[in-house]
Amino acid sequence: MRGPAVADRAVRPAFRLETVLRALSAPLRLRIVRDFSGSWKSTLLPKLREADVTRRHQYGRERRSLVRVADLNARFPGLMDLVAAWTPPEAD
């Protein structure tokens, strides 16, 4: 008997532009996506996770989040280039 079906990780999420832009609207979240296109320790940023901008991986006891750069580029060409080129405003 086979176990429960496992979701295909190769399936791209159905991104919604307004959801992704809302998730990226906070400077801290935008900075995280720009600076950490690799993986980082999860800091429980639910807006990024809810918008499918990130996906979570379990590494032993540690959970890390990974930005879906390739998926976002495929759905919204040029968006990640804009995010990468973004410069945070200087503090007053």
Backbone as CSV, one residue per row, in Angstrom:
resi,resn,N_x,N_y,N_z,CA_x,CA_y,CA_z,C_x,C_y,C_z
1,MET,0.841,-1.177,0.000,0.000,0.000,0.000,0.883,1.235,0.000
2,ARG,0.529,2.208,-0.805,1.310,3.433,-0.915,0.851,4.430,0.132
3,GLY,1.783,5.291,0.515,1.473,6.345,1.476,0.729,7.482,0.794
4,PRO,0.445,8.533,1.544,-0.267,9.672,0.970,0.553,10.327,-0.135
5,ALA,-0.137,10.893,-1.102,0.539,11.558,-2.220,1.300,12.773,-1.714
6,VAL,2.469,12.973,-2.247,3.300,14.117,-1.888,3.168,15.141,-3.003
7,ALA,2.977,16.400,-2.622,2.829,17.461,-3.622,4.079,17.570,-4.467
8,ASP,3.892,17.792,-5.742,5.009,17.957,-6.665,5.658,19.310,-6.420
9,ARG,6.900,19.304,-5.984,7.603,20.543,-5.662,7.957,21.346,-6.903
10,ALA,7.883,20.729,-8.080,8.229,21.428,-9.307,7.084,22.315,-9.792
11,VAL,5.910,22.152,-9.233,4.760,22.949,-9.650,4.928,24.366,-9.127
12,ARG,4.817,25.327,-10.044,4.946,26.732,-9.654,3.639,27.223,-9.067
13,PRO,3.732,28.074,-8.044,2.496,28.614,-7.471,1.810,29.559,-8.451
14,ALA,0.534,29.755,-8.266,-0.234,30.686,-9.097,-0.130,32.069,-8.458
15,PHE,0.987,32.729,-8.712,1.222,34.048,-8.117,0.151,35.030,-8.565
16,ARG,-0.239,35.900,-7.655,-1.114,37.025,-7.978,-0.287,38.278,-7.762
17,LEU,-0.237,39.136,-8.762,0.607,40.322,-8.711,0.302,41.175,-7.490
18,GLU,-0.962,41.408,-7.214,-1.296,42.266,-6.071,-0.855,41.660,-4.745
19,THR,-0.881,40.352,-4.635,-0.441,39.684,-3.412,1.068,39.783,-3.255
20,VAL,1.791,39.565,-4.342,3.255,39.663,-4.306,3.678,41.095,-3.990
21,LEU,3.065,42.075,-4.653,3.427,43.475,-4.392,3.099,43.875,-2.960
22,ARG,1.981,43.389,-2.431,1.639,43.675,-1.031,2.694,43.078,-0.095
23,ALA,3.141,41.862,-0.404,4.159,41.213,0.432,5.486,41.959,0.373
24,LEU,5.792,42.553,-0.779,7.052,43.272,-0.943,6.947,44.746,-0.541
25,SER,5.774,45.188,-0.119,5.566,46.614,0.142,6.278,47.130,1.390
26,ALA,6.550,46.279,2.342,7.257,46.711,3.551,8.757,46.715,3.272
27,PRO,9.437,47.806,3.609,10.880,47.882,3.328,11.685,46.710,3.887
28,LEU,11.342,46.222,5.074,12.100,45.105,5.656,11.939,43.848,4.815
29,ARG,10.711,43.540,4.404,10.499,42.349,3.581,11.163,42.504,2.216
30,LEU,11.089,43.684,1.640,11.747,43.939,0.354,13.252,43.759,0.477
31,ARG,13.823,44.246,1.568,15.262,44.091,1.804,15.630,42.619,1.957
32,ILE,14.805,41.860,2.650,15.081,40.432,2.831,15.093,39.722,1.487
33,VAL,14.097,39.990,0.664,14.039,39.339,-0.647,15.214,39.775,-1.509
34,ARG,15.571,41.045,-1.450,16.704,41.539,-2.249,18.025,40.956,-1.764
35,ASP,18.268,40.986,-0.471,19.565,40.597,0.080,19.742,39.094,0.239
36,PHE,18.655,38.361,0.369,18.756,36.943,0.692,18.084,36.094,-0.362
37,SER,18.525,36.238,-1.576,17.965,35.417,-2.637,18.407,33.969,-2.502
38,GLY,19.260,33.691,-1.550,19.612,32.314,-1.209,18.646,31.852,-0.142
39,SER,19.137,31.379,0.974,18.243,30.975,2.049,18.699,31.629,3.339
40,TRP,17.815,31.694,4.293,18.124,32.297,5.586,17.238,31.668,6.629
41,LYS,17.596,31.849,7.874,16.782,31.314,8.953,15.429,31.999,8.928
42,SER,14.395,31.202,9.079,13.053,31.745,9.041,12.845,32.707,10.198
43,THR,12.386,33.891,9.873,12.073,34.878,10.909,10.576,35.086,10.977
44,LEU,9.844,34.096,10.526,8.391,34.111,10.579,7.801,35.351,9.915
45,LEU,8.114,35.508,8.648,7.549,36.602,7.870,6.364,36.064,7.087
46,PRO,5.218,36.033,7.710,4.071,35.370,7.094,3.620,35.989,5.781
47,LYS,3.782,37.283,5.587,3.338,37.908,4.333,4.088,37.333,3.137
48,LEU,5.382,37.119,3.274,6.164,36.539,2.173,5.745,35.097,1.914
49,ARG,5.504,34.357,2.983,5.101,32.965,2.854,3.688,32.861,2.265
50,GLU,2.780,33.702,2.738,1.397,33.676,2.243,1.326,34.029,0.765
51,ALA,2.204,34.907,0.310,2.227,35.307,-1.105,3.031,34.324,-1.953
52,ASP,3.541,33.261,-1.363,4.371,32.261,-2.040,5.670,32.830,-2.574
53,VAL,6.111,33.971,-2.041,7.392,34.555,-2.436,8.525,33.685,-1.911
54,THR,8.282,33.016,-0.793,9.275,32.109,-0.220,8.671,30.720,-0.074
55,ARG,9.547,29.755,0.081,9.122,28.413,0.452,10.015,27.964,1.590
56,ARG,9.505,27.103,2.420,10.247,26.669,3.603,10.837,25.289,3.387
57,HIS,12.029,25.113,3.930,12.720,23.832,3.890,13.136,23.478,5.309
58,GLN,13.100,22.215,5.613,13.532,21.711,6.899,14.915,21.112,6.732
59,TYR,15.883,21.592,7.490,17.244,21.061,7.493,17.516,20.552,8.897
60,GLY,17.249,19.275,9.106,17.393,18.737,10.460,16.387,19.411,11.376
61,ARG,16.867,20.074,12.405,15.983,20.781,13.340,15.734,22.223,12.924
62,GLU,16.395,22.662,11.901,16.329,24.069,11.499,15.429,24.246,10.284
63,ARG,14.603,25.279,10.314,13.773,25.637,9.163,14.382,26.857,8.495
64,ARG,14.451,26.806,7.191,14.954,27.949,6.422,13.951,28.293,5.344
65,SER,13.956,29.545,4.970,13.100,30.007,3.889,13.964,30.305,2.677
66,LEU,13.402,30.076,1.514,14.107,30.268,0.265,13.229,31.123,-0.638
67,VAL,13.795,32.188,-1.206,13.055,33.048,-2.118,12.877,32.308,-3.439
68,ARG,11.679,32.338,-3.980,11.356,31.659,-5.233,11.749,32.540,-6.425
69,VAL,13.017,32.824,-6.573,13.502,33.737,-7.606,13.116,33.250,-9.004
70,ALA,13.403,32.018,-9.330,13.114,31.498,-10.674,11.617,31.512,-10.960
71,ASP,10.807,31.128,-9.983,9.357,31.116,-10.173,8.823,32.532,-10.369
72,LEU,9.317,33.475,-9.571,8.870,34.866,-9.713,9.310,35.450,-11.047
73,ASN,10.535,35.144,-11.470,11.013,35.624,-12.772,10.193,35.040,-13.918
74,ALA,9.793,33.788,-13.792,8.997,33.160,-14.842,7.609,33.794,-14.941
75,ARG,7.027,34.117,-13.813,5.669,34.684,-13.810,5.666,36.181,-14.097
76,PHE,6.639,36.906,-13.524,6.719,38.363,-13.670,8.113,38.747,-14.154
77,PRO,8.384,38.628,-15.453,9.719,38.945,-15.979,10.143,40.365,-15.595
78,GLY,11.343,40.466,-15.049,11.889,41.763,-14.673,11.628,42.173,-13.240
79,LEU,10.667,41.533,-12.561,10.353,41.933,-11.182,11.549,41.753,-10.260
80,MET,12.208,40.613,-10.327,13.332,40.364,-9.424,14.525,41.245,-9.776
81,ASP,14.653,41.655,-11.040,15.700,42.617,-11.405,15.433,43.957,-10.731
82,LEU,14.164,44.367,-10.705,13.804,45.609,-10.013,14.078,45.512,-8.519
83,VAL,13.728,44.375,-7.935,13.967,44.169,-6.506,15.465,44.200,-6.220
84,ALA,16.258,43.542,-7.065,17.710,43.507,-6.868,18.333,44.890,-7.016
85,ALA,17.768,45.728,-7.886,18.321,47.064,-8.118,17.838,48.086,-7.102
86,TRP,16.845,47.738,-6.301,16.279,48.665,-5.324,17.309,49.034,-4.274
87,THR,17.363,50.312,-3.951,18.251,50.810,-2.908,17.400,51.386,-1.795
88,PRO,17.573,50.891,-0.570,16.750,51.414,0.520,17.045,52.893,0.753
89,PRO,16.020,53.663,1.108,16.267,55.087,1.389,17.120,55.222,2.648
90,GLU,17.914,56.277,2.669,18.738,56.515,3.848,17.869,57.012,4.987
91,ALA,18.228,56.606,6.189,17.480,57.035,7.373,17.654,58.527,7.573
92,ASP,16.584,59.176,8.024,16.649,60.625,8.275,17.400,60.923,9.540
